[in-house]
């Protein structure tokens, strides 16, 4: 398991975003050399966990619980075949493109060591948005991406440091529950009756997802 690429984006003006200035940082490109990774601060204040990466809409993106976004190259390869087009590393707006790692099958709270020092913890899956659809230019993309159920993972930074393309990825902790990124994603998108189950992930679960699950459980029961 390894990193194929580390991808950074800068603010670019586009016609398909709701940002007040009409900009987005979703168009991320692979970079050479080391990139510093650290906790960026709370959502709404902190942006990306990767130095040099731009997050434009802080209300929805970035922050400590969404500091890093990872996508499996294998899932992108499946999309390449389905869409009949090339999808370079970073095309989904991911910071880390991995190889040999089941990203959407990772457990919430699972921890990865990347390179010699950085440790990241899985918090949730990525919810597709209008900007993502506009970036790819695929009709009905939000619905198609949601239906596939392999969203990639958001991660928080446990141990900061530097990462670079080619770094080994090692799973150093797997929690004692069965709540995967894919399960959590289905719970908040297409199968909300699953929401009570995601609470088994405990404090590792993205706090916004935990709040939604608790509210659902209080209203409808387990």
ChimeraX attribute file (.defattr): number of C-alpha atoms within 10 A of each C-alpha:
attribute: neighborCount
match mode: 1-to-1
recipient: residues
	/A:1	15
	/A:2	18
	/A:3	23
	/A:4	20
	/A:5	24
	/A:6	27
	/A:7	27
	/A:8	25
	/A:9	22
	/A:10	17
	/A:11	16
	/A:12	14
	/A:13	13
	/A:14	16
	/A:15	12
	/A:16	16
	/A:17	19
	/A:18	13
	/A:19	15
	/A:20	8
	/A:21	11
	/A:22	14
	/A:23	20
	/A:24	24
	/A:25	19
	/A:26	24
	/A:27	20
	/A:28	23
	/A:29	19
	/A:30	21
	/A:31	14
	/A:32	10
	/A:33	10
	/A:34	13
	/A:35	20
	/A:36	14
	/A:37	22
	/A:38	23
	/A:39	23
	/A:40	22
	/A:41	16
	/A:42	15
	/A:43	18
	/A:44	14
	/A:45	12
	/A:46	19
	/A:47	27
	/A:48	28
	/A:49	29
	/A:50	23
	/A:51	15
	/A:52	14
	/A:53	20
	/A:54	21
	/A:55	23
	/A:56	22
	/A:57	17
	/A:58	16
	/A:59	13
	/A:60	12
	/A:61	18
	/A:62	28
	/A:63	23
	/A:64	25
	/A:65	26
	/A:66	28
	/A:67	27
	/A:68	27
	/A:69	25
	/A:70	26
	/A:71	28
	/A:72	24
	/A:73	24
	/A:74	16
	/A:75	18
	/A:76	21
	/A:77	15
	/A:78	11
	/A:79	16
	/A:80	14
	/A:81	11
	/A:82	9
	/A:83	11
	/A:84	9
	/A:85	10
	/A:86	12
	/A:87	16
	/A:88	15
	/A:89	23
	/A:90	24
	/A:91	21
	/A:92	23
	/A:93	22
	/A:94	28
	/A:95	28
	/A:96	27
	/A:97	29
	/A:98	27
	/A:99	20
	/A:100	13
	/A:101	19
	/A:102	19
	/A:103	26
	/A:104	27
	/A:105	17
	/A:106	24
	/A:107	29
	/A:108	33
	/A:109	27
	/A:110	21
	/A:111	23
	/A:112	21
	/A:113	19
	/A:114	23
	/A:115	19
	/A:116	12
	/A:117	11
	/A:118	19
	/A:119	23
	/A:120	25
	/A:121	27
	/A:122	30
	/A:123	29
	/A:124	33
	/A:125	30
	/A:126	22
	/A:127	16
	/A:128	16
	/A:129	13
	/A:130	13
	/A:131	20
	/A:132	21
	/A:133	19
	/A:134	16
	/A:135	18
	/A:136	14
	/A:137	11
	/A:138	12
	/A:139	10
	/A:140	10
	/A:141	17
	/A:142	17
	/A:143	12
	/A:144	12
	/A:145	16
	/A:146	17
	/A:147	13
	/A:148	12
	/A:149	18
	/A:150	23
	/A:151	27
	/A:152	28
	/A:153	31
	/A:154	29
	/A:155	28
	/A:156	27
	/A:157	23
	/A:158	16
	/A:159	15
	/A:160	16
	/A:161	18
	/A:162	19
	/A:163	23
	/A:164	21
	/A:165	21
	/A:166	16
	/A:167	19
	/A:168	18
	/A:169	20
	/A:170	15
	/A:171	16
	/A:172	13
	/A:173	13
	/A:174	15
	/A:175	14
	/A:176	11
	/A:177	15
	/A:178	16
	/A:179	22
	/A:180	24
	/A:181	31
	/A:182	23
	/A:183	24
	/A:184	28
	/A:185	27
	/A:186	22
	/A:187	20
	/A:188	18
	/A:189	14
	/A:190	12
	/A:191	12
	/A:192	15
	/A:193	16
	/A:194	20
	/A:195	24
	/A:196	20
	/A:197	17
	/A:198	24
	/A:199	21
	/A:200	15
	/A:201	22
	/A:202	15
	/A:203	12
	/A:204	21
	/A:205	24
	/A:206	22
	/A:207	14
	/A:208	10
	/A:209	20
	/A:210	20
	/A:211	13
	/A:212	16
	/A:213	24
	/A:214	17
	/A:215	14
	/A:216	17
	/A:217	17
	/A:218	10
	/A:219	9
	/A:220	10
	/A:221	10
	/A:222	13
